[in-house]
């Protein structure tokens, strides 16, 4: 009995003094479906212009007086070393083309790069691969942490009111079929809300 007590106490003490990285591994994701997506502002890699999430989605849009339209937002976290990202990104670009006339925004978010990569080298790789989706830069990994990114690629789909509706960890074969259906559903949801409001008025 004393032996088991010692083992139990050892386990408790070990858990308390685990490194921060290991303790965080056992915690649940920092972002879940149904949560409000953390707002962000990041620079676009080609134009260097700031991009605000709240320009496109949320209960209250940034500078709402400009009468902006709410969008479904698709975020894809990636890095130049990520092999599955090379498959996912072109598929996302094809989907973006399908929805170019709809209120849908696709953003790549570059993060978790290795130390030798500079912003210039990332930009060169982005262009050499023929990527066309807007690419935002998260050099410190701040937003990757807020969104609970543990590996790449990771995709987050946000509805028009800033609510996370789906999270994909890693690459999923034929993911674009399910994603296209979800986006269409979210676009239609918004239209239904608008129609109901117009009827009430």
WOCOR-V163331 format. One record per helix or strand of 2 or more residues. SS is the DSSP state (hx for helix, st for strand). FROM is the first residue (numbers start at 0). TO is the last residue. Records with the same first field share a line. If there is no record, write none. Layout:
SS->FROM-TO / FROM-TO
This chain:
hx->1-15 / 19-25 / 52-54 / 63-65 / 84-97 / 118-127 / 141-145 / 174-199
st->40-43 / 49-51 / 71-77 / 103-109 / 133-136 / 153-157 / 162-168
